Each structure stands twice: as structure tokens, then as C-alpha cells.
Amino acid sequence: MTLAALRRAFALLALLPLAMPAAAAPAAPAKAAVVALALWSDPVFRSEAEGAAKVLSTRYGHGGPVVVQSNTARALVNGPSGIAAALKRAARGVDPARDVLILLLTTHGSPDGMADKGGGRIGLIPPDQLRSILDASPFRHRVVIVSACFAGTYTALASPDTLVMTAADSTHPSFGCQPEAHWTYFGDALFNQALRRDATLPEAFRDARTIVAAREAKDGFDPSNPQMAGGESVLPLLDGAAPR
């Protein structure tokens, strides 16, 4: 090839766009296994579990399993062994080392723990017992939402891999658990309102706190002070998967 031909060839190459490295394929979003359990047999808790499961699975599920169970006057479905069985069932539809468990427990509560009532029996599930149930499950990344009076005691379970959200702090009741209601105050604020419109889970929680506080003030109740703790490793998995 002559010198002139080489110059023409290099001139043509200079006009070509630079090759760009191939972009890495985006990681598939984490799935969420949604487990919503009504631990008290009154209809309000069953209604809240069913409604919350729909909202959570639509927003975060990505095809993951949904387990909804309710105690009834005839059967204690959601005692400690029932909760453990529900988590085991939910783990079959996801990768529990990578995906996220979202567990809602809705019931009455006391400073000593959540109440479970069904089949003519009443018991308590304190925070340490719930911790043991969760640690025995295969899920590494967890969101635990406790809709009950005095539920702030369960923030003791919080860690980077476990986000805990509660309807009240450890010294106050929450409100709205009349048997004929569809939601408690906290459930309505978080699931029925805030999670339908806010971009991230922390934003939804802050929005729900504001809604609950306004409703309690209007009704003349002392503030329940919903709590949120932990979850530094969990929130990026959820908020990266949530629709904007």
C-alpha cells in the first residue's frame, strides 16, 4: 500500500465512532416474599392482613409468594409454630439468601408482647420468641411490621439486615382496632395511603406517622409514636425494586 493510501485509510478510521464498552446487564430486582398474619381472631385484623398483602405484593413482590393467614374463633393458625410454618412456606418461592421477607403481624398487644388468639386459646409472643422464629427461617433480609399496641418493644430485633416498623412505641397503645373496622389507624395510614403514593419505604413511613398523629389528635388520643429502626442493607433491595 502506498503512503497516500495509508493516509486515506487512517483518515477514514478517524471518522468512525469510538467503540464503547458494553454496558453491564442490570441485576434482576430482588423479589419479596410477603407474609401477612392476623394473630387475633377479630375481623379487623384479617381485613388488615389481606389488604396489606395486596399492597405489599403489588409494590415489592415481583412474582414472589404471598402467604396470608388469620386466626379464627375455631383455630389458632398463627401461634409460634404457625408463624414458623408460614415463613417456611414463603421461602419456597424465592432465594432466601438474596430476596426479602416482608412480614406483617397485626393483632392486639401489651408491653410484654403481641397477643395471639384463636381456637379458644390466648397467648403472647414476646420479642425474643419472634427473634428465634425469624432466625430459624432461611431469610437473611427481613422487613418486620408489627401493627399492635406497645409494639415498639420489637425494635429490639432491628439490625442492618432486619428493618422493623411498629404501630406504636413501647409505652403507648395504637388505635383503630374495633372489630368492624377494615384497617387500624396505622394500617390505613401506611398500607392504604402512604405506600400507594410514596417513592420509598422510609418516605411512606414518615408520611404514615404524620397521618396517624393528625388522626389521633383529632380524636383526642395520646400519640402512639410509630417506630422504624434498622434495615440499612434491606432498604436498597426494596427501594431499588419499587416502582417510581
C-alpha positions in Angstrom: 0.0 0.0 0.0 1.3 3.4 -0.9 1.8 6.2 1.6 -1.1 8.1 0.2 -3.4 5.1 0.5 -2.3 4.6 4.1 -3.2 8.2 4.9 -6.6 7.9 3.3 -7.2 4.7 5.4 -6.3 6.4 8.7 -8.4 9.4 7.7 -11.5 7.1 7.3 -10.8 5.4 10.6 -10.7 8.7 12.4 -14.3 9.3 11.2 -15.6 6.1 12.9 -17.2 6.4 16.4 -15.1 5.1 19.2 -16.1 1.7 20.4 -17.8 1.9 23.8 -17.5 -0.9 26.4 -20.7 -3.0 26.6 -22.9 -1.9 29.5 -23.4 -4.4 32.2 -26.8 -6.0 32.3 -28.8 -4.6 35.2 -29.3 -7.0 38.1 -32.7 -8.5 38.4 -34.7 -6.8 41.2 -35.0 -8.7 44.4 -38.3 -10.4 45.0 -40.2 -10.1 48.2 -42.0 -12.9 49.9 -45.0 -11.3 51.6 -46.3 -12.9 54.7 -49.3 -11.2 56.4 -50.6 -12.8 59.5 -53.6 -11.8 61.7 -52.8 -13.1 65.2 -56.1 -12.2 66.8 -59.4 -13.5 65.5 -61.3 -10.2 65.2 -62.3 -9.3 61.6 -60.3 -6.1 61.6 -57.0 -7.9 61.8 -58.0 -10.3 59.0 -59.0 -7.4 56.8 -55.8 -5.6 57.5 -53.6 -8.6 56.7 -55.5 -9.2 53.4 -55.4 -5.6 52.4 -51.7 -5.1 53.3 -50.7 -8.2 51.5 -52.2 -6.9 48.2 -50.4 -3.5 48.5 -47.1 -5.0 49.5 -47.1 -7.8 46.8 -48.1 -5.3 44.1 -45.3 -2.9 45.1 -42.5 -5.2 46.0 -43.4 -8.8 45.2 -42.2 -9.2 41.6 -43.9 -12.5 41.4 -42.8 -13.7 44.9 -45.0 -15.8 47.1 -47.8 -14.3 49.2 -49.0 -16.0 52.4 -52.0 -14.7 54.3 -53.3 -16.5 57.4 -55.7 -15.5 60.1 -56.6 -16.9 63.5 -60.2 -17.7 63.9 -62.6 -18.5 66.7 -62.2 -22.1 65.8 -58.4 -22.4 65.1 -55.1 -21.0 66.3 -53.4 -20.8 62.9 -50.8 -18.2 63.8 -49.3 -19.3 67.0 -45.5 -19.6 67.1 -45.4 -22.8 65.1 -47.9 -21.4 62.6 -45.7 -18.3 62.0 -42.7 -20.6 61.5 -44.6 -22.7 59.0 -45.7 -19.7 57.1 -42.1 -18.4 56.7 -41.0 -21.9 55.6 -43.8 -21.9 53.0 -42.9 -18.5 51.7 -39.2 -19.4 51.3 -40.0 -22.0 48.7 -40.9 -19.3 46.1 -37.7 -17.1 46.4 -34.0 -17.2 47.0 -34.0 -16.5 50.8 -30.3 -15.6 50.8 -30.9 -12.8 48.2 -34.6 -11.9 48.3 -36.5 -10.1 51.0 -39.1 -11.3 53.5 -41.8 -8.8 54.4 -43.6 -10.0 57.5 -46.7 -8.2 58.8 -48.1 -9.2 62.2 -51.4 -7.5 63.1 -53.1 -8.1 66.5 -53.6 -6.7 69.9 -50.5 -6.1 72.0 -49.2 -5.4 75.5 -45.8 -4.3 76.9 -44.9 -8.0 77.2 -45.6 -8.8 73.5 -48.1 -9.5 70.8 -51.2 -11.5 71.6 -52.3 -14.5 69.6 -55.9 -15.6 70.0 -57.7 -18.4 68.2 -59.5 -21.7 68.9 -60.4 -20.6 72.4 -56.7 -20.0 73.3 -54.9 -16.8 74.1 -51.1 -16.4 74.3 -48.3 -13.9 73.9 -45.3 -13.8 71.5 -42.6 -11.6 73.1 -39.8 -10.1 71.0 -37.2 -12.8 71.9 -39.5 -15.5 70.7 -40.2 -13.8 67.4 -36.4 -13.3 67.0 -35.9 -17.0 67.5 -38.6 -17.8 64.9 -37.0 -15.4 62.4 -33.5 -16.7 63.0 -34.7 -20.2 62.4 -36.1 -19.2 59.0 -33.8 -19.2 55.9 -34.4 -15.5 55.2 -31.4 -13.2 55.6 -33.0 -9.9 54.6 -36.2 -9.1 56.5 -38.8 -6.4 57.0 -40.9 -6.9 60.1 -44.0 -4.8 60.5 -45.9 -5.1 63.8 -49.3 -3.4 64.0 -50.2 -3.7 67.6 -50.3 -1.6 70.9 -46.9 -1.2 72.6 -45.2 -2.7 69.5 -42.1 -0.6 69.9 -40.6 -3.4 72.0 -40.0 -5.2 68.7 -37.4 -2.6 67.6 -35.0 -4.8 69.6 -35.0 -7.1 66.6 -33.6 -4.3 64.3 -30.3 -4.8 62.5 -28.8 -3.9 59.1 -30.5 -7.0 57.7 -33.7 -6.5 59.6 -35.9 -3.5 59.2 -38.6 -3.1 61.9 -41.6 -0.9 61.7 -44.2 -0.7 64.5 -47.5 1.0 65.0 -46.5 2.4 68.4 -43.6 2.9 70.7 -43.0 0.6 73.7 -45.1 2.7 76.1 -48.2 3.6 74.2 -51.2 1.9 72.6 -52.1 2.2 69.0 -55.7 2.8 67.8 -58.4 1.7 65.4 -58.7 -2.0 66.2 -62.5 -2.1 66.5 -63.7 -5.5 65.2 -65.9 -3.9 62.5 -63.1 -1.6 61.0 -61.2 -2.5 57.8 -57.9 -1.1 59.0 -56.3 0.1 62.2 -55.1 3.7 62.2 -51.5 2.6 61.4 -52.5 0.1 58.8 -54.7 2.6 57.0 -52.0 5.3 57.1 -49.1 3.0 55.9 -50.7 0.5 53.6 -53.9 2.1 52.3 -52.5 5.6 51.9 -48.7 6.2 52.1 -47.4 3.0 50.3 -49.7 3.7 47.4 -48.1 7.1 46.6 -44.6 7.5 48.2 -41.5 6.5 46.3 -39.6 4.8 49.1 -40.4 2.9 52.3 -38.9 5.5 54.6 -40.9 8.2 52.9 -44.0 6.1 53.3 -43.3 5.6 57.0 -42.8 9.3 57.6 -46.0 10.0 55.7 -47.9 7.4 57.8 -46.6 8.8 61.1 -47.9 12.2 60.1 -51.3 10.8 59.1 -51.6 8.8 62.3 -50.6 11.7 64.5 -53.2 14.0 62.9 -55.9 11.4 63.3 -55.0 10.7 66.9 -55.0 14.5 67.7 -58.4 14.9 66.1 -59.8 12.0 68.1 -58.3 13.2 71.4 -55.8 10.3 71.8 -52.3 10.4 73.1 -49.7 9.9 70.3 -48.8 6.3 69.6 -45.4 7.3 68.1 -44.9 4.7 65.4 -41.3 3.5 65.2 -38.8 2.5 62.5 -35.3 1.0 63.0 -32.6 -0.9 61.2 -32.7 -2.2 57.6 -29.7 -0.4 56.2 -28.9 -3.4 54.0 -32.6 -4.2 53.2 -33.8 -0.8 52.0 -31.6 -0.7 48.9 -33.1 -4.0 47.8 -36.6 -2.9 48.2 -36.4 0.7 47.0 -34.3 -0.4 44.0 -37.2 -2.7 43.1 -40.1 -0.4 43.9 -41.9 1.4 41.0 -41.2 5.1 40.9 
